[in-house]
Amino acid sequence: ARGLRDLSGDGGVRKEELRPGAGQAVPPAASVAVKYSGYLEHWDEPFCTNCYSKFPGLMKLGKDITLGGLEIGLLTMKKGEVARFVFTPDYAYGQQGCPPLIPPNATVMFEVEMLDFLDSNESDTFFELTAEQQDTFPLQKVLKVADTEREFGNHLYRKRHFEGAKDRYKRAFSILGRSPSSEAERRQIDASKLLVLLNLSLTYLKLERPAQALVYGEKALEIDQRNAKALFRCGQACLCMTEYEKARDFLVRAQHIQPFNHDINNELKKLASCYKDYMEKEKEMCCRMFAPLNSSF
């Protein structure tokens, strides 16, 4: 630990930066996604690690992290940073240790990579309020809370936790229902709603619930009828429900807005192929239905 930066002032938490990060440091009460490995002195293998997980879950500072030294260290990190920390027993597992793995009075070393963090302090405060108190919350703070909830949803979506992502998006949408007091406020609320609605439509497609995807896609079009993403989502949903005429209408409208969009053009090709197969099956079915009549003459 000699030569490492003293974070606690008493030598109990020391840090060595292995790779710099970017942006602001982790704020208090944030939720963090990290990869970590903990080592005892003279041990080559970690006694604890989550490095085998492709998408580590979010951990809330002050709640989900039990090591005092680790919390102190995380508050000094930035996104993308990799650091090594050394914790004396008072900042780790104490005089008792944690049998059978951690002996008494053990100094431990942790290597940590800060993958991502979300500042959820404002959001946590908002959802602790009563409904009446939430209604008086300043609009800019409401928009920030909605954006935080959407970011949580995005994090879960990237981990393919689509149910959890859907719930976060719906929570964000639920707080954007307040009546605007001016045209400027309406535009701000609509801009925030539009992002959430597009995410909800996509997530319901991933959940194989195209009817709901269409509902949220059409809500997005109520805000911006020329939004290519919303038209594309609606087209995808209709195609999943074999509503080929509606699918074509949505996708052609999207193509007019973005004629060189590969996703839109590929979806139109997929639609043409599906429709061709559908018509061939319909023709075959008709032939089977009328075959007995023809054979009787």
Salt bridges, closest charged atoms under 4 A:
GLU16 OE1 - ARG84 NH1 2.88
GLU41 OE2 - HIS42 NE2 3.71
GLU81 OE2 - LYS15 NZ 2.74
GLU111 OE2 - ARG84 NH2 2.92
GLU113 OE2 - ARG19 NH2 3.11
ASP116 OD1 - LYS79 NZ 3.08
ASP116 OD2 - ARG158 NH2 3.69
GLU122 OE1 - LYS144 NZ 3.64
ASP124 OD2 - LYS60 NZ 2.35
ASP147 OD1 - ARG150 NH2 2.60
GLU149 OE1 - ARG168 NH1 2.72
GLU149 OE1 - ARG171 NE 2.98
GLU163 OE1 - LYS166 NZ 3.04
GLU163 OE2 - ARG209 NH1 3.82
ASP167 OD1 - LYS166 NZ 3.14
GLU183 OE2 - ARG186 NH2 2.39
GLU183 OE2 - ARG187 NH1 3.85
ASP190 OD2 - ARG186 NH1 2.61
GLU243 OE1 - LYS246 NZ 3.62
ASP249 OD2 - ARG253 NH1 3.61
GLU284 OE2 - ARG288 NH2 2.63
